[in-house]
């Protein structure tokens, strides 16, 4: 088109192809405003590629099917070295069909009709072919899924009803699985725009599946508490303190729902909602032995709804063990973050979990301890004779900040600089062997069955 601009972006490791189409038509501009921001963020991710097959770039072709209709055909290929075709297919269903493929969308489907889904906010409706959701393929070296758009919704005028078809094949080759994702449909207008949208959405979803099939990042947070604390009691306190009350984080208290946990103290429930962000978590398993108690939980709705915690998967295991050194608390977290947000997400998870463990230490050692909020010294007129403004539980993040401030022996300059470094406030630490709470990141699966 004379008014279309094509830009190819190259990174050190991959060739990234993205078509940014600008036209003078108002309807095209509206569509670009809806998706442009997210598309640019994703395209500038170094790990983002539409084809994982060097040196060729991803194949996207536009074929003219006649004077009235144009056929848009987009093909994306990905290679999964650590998955079988069946595992890759399951990941496609779980992370794309059910969860949106890492796109800024919401998927709605019913348990009665899992083969049909509605995509919000576009209101597009899609349907899997019935024979594809039944796992009855005998040849496991090649698995295929196909689906179609049954209703394009109000935001995509011009697409011919019933013309959309998509086939996804997973083939085993050379100790890896290769996914070929082919999409085609007909349109009467906006073909350059629709081609660009299809390239981005299918390419992003393919990269998401690849990220979900890679080894997760694992965080291990550990602390040892001197004394004879029963592991079962420690787990009960953790469930009541962290799961019901929020663990002293500077957030609104979580909203518990679901059945009451027998392992708690009567008020902790199996599920909770944290606001903000809109995170829902569930306890999926508990285990108890004579010297060890533990529970396992998962994040139910990872994705854009939990921003800034942009994750594909999140599962955690918290255990309490009685040893000769005392009570050992091990908090393990296994995550697969969005690549574009990986450094930020890891820091957020690290800060959150380590803060919870530090607060839990105080809760177990000093369950009733409080920190007094005192007025500034040196001006009695401003405080009207008040000696204190209130008390805050010591086992909270705010209690840790106040306690650290009262005992801070640093210079005025150092204290002033720390005001713009909130990650150093309160019970912070380096996480190394000199810290009472130690943590480290590793590559690979660590969180296993509880017992």
Rosetta blueprint (number, residue, H / E / L):
1 X L
2 X L
3 X L
4 X L
5 X L
6 X L
7 X E
8 X E
9 X E
10 X E
11 X L
12 X L
13 X L
14 X L
15 X E
16 X E
17 X E
18 X E
19 X L
20 X L
21 X L
22 X L
23 X L
24 X L
25 X L
26 X H
27 X H
28 X H
29 X H
30 X H
31 X H
32 X H
33 X H
34 X H
35 X H
36 X H
37 X H
38 X H
39 X H
40 X H
41 X H
42 X H
43 X H
44 X L
45 X L
46 X L
47 X L
48 X L
49 X L
50 X L
51 X E
52 X L
53 X L
54 X L
55 X L
56 X L
57 X L
58 X L
59 X L
60 X E
61 X E
62 X E
63 X E
64 X E
65 X L
66 X L
67 X L
68 X L
69 X L
70 X E
71 X E
72 X E
73 X E
74 X E
75 X E
76 X E
77 X E
78 X E
79 X E
80 X E
81 X L
82 X L
83 X L
84 X L
85 X H
86 X H
87 X H
88 X H
89 X H
90 X H
91 X H
92 X H
93 X H
94 X H
95 X H
96 X H
97 X H
98 X L
99 X L
100 X L
101 X L
102 X L
103 X L
104 X L
105 X L
106 X E
107 X E
108 X E
109 X L
110 X L
111 X L
112 X L
113 X L
114 X L
115 X L
116 X E
117 X E
118 X E
119 X E
120 X E
121 X L
122 X L
123 X L
124 X E
125 X E
126 X E
127 X E
128 X E
129 X L
130 X H
131 X H
132 X H
133 X H
134 X L
135 X L
136 X L
137 X L
138 X L
139 X L
140 X L
141 X L
142 X E
143 X E
144 X E
145 X E
146 X E
147 X E
148 X E
149 X E
150 X E
151 X E
152 X L
153 X L
154 X L
155 X L
156 X L
157 X L
158 X L
159 X E
160 X L
161 X L
162 X L
163 X L
164 X L
165 X E
166 X E
167 X E
168 X E
169 X E
170 X E
171 X E
172 X E
173 X E
174 X L
175 X L
176 X E
177 X E
178 X E
179 X E
180 X E
181 X E
182 X E
183 X E
184 X E
185 X E
186 X E
187 X E
188 X L
189 X L
190 X L
191 X H
192 X H
193 X H
194 X H
195 X H
196 X H
197 X H
198 X H
199 X H
200 X H
201 X H
202 X H
203 X H
204 X H
205 X H
206 X H
207 X H
208 X H
209 X H
210 X H
211 X H
212 X H
213 X L
214 X L
215 X L
216 X L
217 X E
218 X E
219 X E
220 X E
221 X E
222 X E
223 X E
224 X E
225 X E
226 X L
227 X L
228 X L
229 X L
230 X L
231 X H
232 X H
233 X H
234 X H
235 X H
236 X H
237 X H
238 X H
239 X H
240 X H
241 X H
242 X H
243 X H
244 X H
245 X L
246 X L
247 X L
248 X L
249 X L
250 X L
251 X L
252 X L
253 X L
254 X L
255 X E
256 X E
257 X E
258 X E
259 X E
260 X E
261 X L
262 X L
263 X L
264 X L
265 X L
266 X L
267 X L
268 X L
269 X E
270 X E
271 X E
272 X E
273 X E
274 X E
275 X L
276 X L
277 X L
278 X L
279 X E
280 X E
281 X E
282 X E
283 X E
284 X E
285 X E
286 X E
287 X E
288 X E
289 X L
290 X L
291 X L
292 X E
293 X E
294 X E
295 X E
296 X E
297 X E
298 X E
299 X E
300 X L
301 X L
302 X L
303 X L
304 X H
305 X H
306 X H
307 X L
308 X L
309 X L
310 X L
311 X E
312 X E
313 X E
314 X E
315 X E
316 X E
317 X E
318 X E
319 X E
320 X E
321 X E
322 X E
323 X E
324 X L
325 X L
326 X E
327 X E
328 X E
329 X E
330 X E
331 X E
332 X E
333 X E
334 X E
335 X E
336 X E
337 X E
338 X L
339 X H
340 X H
341 X H
342 X H
343 X H
344 X H
345 X H
346 X H
347 X H
348 X H
349 X H
350 X H
351 X H
352 X H
353 X H
354 X H
355 X H
356 X H
357 X H
358 X H
359 X H
360 X H
361 X H
362 X H
363 X H
364 X H
365 X H
366 X L
367 X L
368 X L
369 X L
370 X E
371 X E
372 X E
373 X E
374 X L
375 X L
376 X L
377 X L
378 X L
379 X L
380 X H
381 X H
382 X H
383 X H
384 X L
385 X L
386 X L
387 X L
388 X L
389 X L
390 X E
391 X E
392 X E
393 X E
394 X L
395 X L
396 X L
397 X H
398 X H
399 X H
400 X H
401 X H
402 X H
403 X H
404 X H
405 X H
406 X H
407 X L
408 X L
409 X L
410 X L
411 X L
412 X H
413 X H
414 X H
415 X H
416 X H
417 X H
418 X H
419 X L
420 X L
421 X L
422 X H
423 X H
424 X H
425 X L
426 X L
427 X L
428 X L
429 X L
430 X L
431 X L
432 X L
433 X L
434 X L
435 X L
436 X L
437 X E
438 X E
439 X E
440 X E
441 X E
442 X E
443 X E
444 X L
445 X L
446 X L
447 X L
448 X L
449 X L
450 X L
451 X L
